[in-house]
Amino acid sequence: MPLIFRYKGFVIRFWYCFEERRRHVHAISDDANVKIWLEPEISVASVKGRINESMLNELLQEVKRNEQLCRDAWDQYIGQ
């Protein structure tokens, strides 16, 4: 699925699951997979693996900075 951007060893991308239609992205590194909701507001949906709280907060801020890019990628690939 589409890669949206990279941040400090994480790739931010999404993949579509028919059970979950709410917009979200995954921040994936060698050590962790963080699912981040884009709606109704940007927030952590789940964390698998190891990530410290500081990096988790950085990821949330970076997704917020790139929120429109993430939403546009979702809409382009999956549709509204």
N, C-alpha and C positions, 0 to 999 in steps of 0.2 A: 504494500500500500504506500501511498505517497509520503515522502519525506518532506516535512514543512521547513524545518531549520535545525541547526545544531547549536548546542550550548555546553561548553566545558565537559566534553566527553559523552554527552547525551545526544541522542537523535530524537527529535520531536516529530512524531508521525501519528497517523491513525490507521486503523483498519476497521472495516465495517462488520458489525455483528448484527444479524437480523433481530436478535433479542433486545438490543440496546440502540434506540434511535436518537437518544439525546446526544447532542454534540459533545465530543470529548477528544482528547489527544493522549498519547502515551509518550512519556519521556523514558527512553531506554538507554541503559549503559550496560557494561559487562556485569555490574553488580546489582542493578535494580531495574524495576519496571514500575513507573508511577503513572497511574491513570488519573487524569485531571479533567474535571468537568469544565465545559465552557459555558454552560447554562444551568440554572438561571444566573449563576455567577461563577467565577473561576474559583475552584476549590478542589481539594484532593479527594478523589473517589476511593482509591486503594493504593497500597504500596506493597510490592513484593520484592524481597531481597533486602539489601543493606544500603541505607542512605541516611546521612546525619540530618538533623533538623535544619541546620544552616543551609545546606545544599537544597533541601526540600523547599525552603522559603525562597531561595534564589530562583529555583525552577518556576515557582508560582509567579514571581515577579516578572521573569522573562516571558512566560506565556501571556501575562497581562500586557506587557509591552508589545507583543506580537498577536494580540487577540484577533484583530481584524484579518490578519494573514491566515490564522488558523481557521476562522469561520469561513473565509472565502475559499480556502482549500477544501474544506468539508462540503460546502455548497456546490462547488464545481465538480467534485468527484462523486458525491452521493446524491446531491440535490436536496431541496428543502422539504 
